[in-house]
Amino acid sequence: GFGEAQFDLGLHYEDTNFFGKNDFYNPFKVFYWVKKASDNNVTDACNNLGTYYESGIGCKKDMNKAIASYKKAIKLGNKSAVKNLKTLLAIF
């Protein structure tokens, strides 16, 4: 139940990492762990979860869930989520 560790674990499954292309890329594991971290109020996880819902990474695209995730991230103080939400609302 440690949100920061869940978020870190999720990032290990993203398509790229510090060294470039990640051979362990798994969009479903990325989504699973970042969602768990978001449930534990990790602000960056909430923002990333919004982008995953917006793009359909590891889940079905859902703009309403993307908006809710961005709003949660904003409430927790994430400045990137403000930009992401404005961009999404401009096209949604």
N, C-alpha and C positions, 0 to 999 in steps of 0.2 A: 503494500500500500504506500510505498514511498514514491511520490509523484515525480520528483526530479530524476530518480533512477529509471522509472518507467519511460520518461521522455528520452533520456539518454539511450536506453535500449532501443527505442523506436528509431532513433536517428541512425543507429548502426545498420538498419535495413533499408535506408534511402538509396536512391539510384546512384548517387555520387557521394564520395567522402573526401577526406583530406588528400588522398593519393590519386583521385580521379574516379574512374568507373568502379563501382562497387560490385564485386562478384557475388555478394550475398544479398543483392537487391531482392526485396520481397514486399510488394505494395500492401499485401494483406497484413503482414506483421507490422509494417510501419503504422498502418491505420490502427491496428489493435492496440499497440503500446501507447501511441500518442493519444488515442481516445481515453485509455485508462489514466494517463497523466492529466488530461483535460478534466476528467471527472474528479481529480484531486487538486483542481484549481491551479495548475502550473500555467502561467500566463502565456508563455511561448507555445506550449502545447495547444492551448485554445486557439491561438492565431493559426498555427499550422493545420489544425483540424479543420478550420474554416477553408483553408486552401485545398485540403483533400476533398472536402464535400463539394467545393466549387469545381474542381477538376475531375472528380471521380477516381481519385487515387485510393485503391483498396476498398472502395465502396461505390454505391450507386450515387450519381450526381444528385445533389439536393440543395438547391439554392436557399431554401428556408432554414435548413440546418447550418449552412455556411454563414448566413446572416446571424443566426443565434450564437454561433461559435465566436464570430468576430465581436459581437456585442459583449459576450462574456469576457473576452480578452481585453476589450476596452475598459470594462468595469474593473478589471484586475490591474489596469495601468499599462497595457501594451500599446505603444505608439504606432507600431507597424500595422496593427489591426485597424486603426482609424483610416489609414490610407487604403488598405485592402477593402474595407467596407464601402468607402466612398466610390472606389473603382467598380465594385460589384453592383452597387445601387445605380450607377450611371448606365450600366448595360442591362440590368435586370428589369 
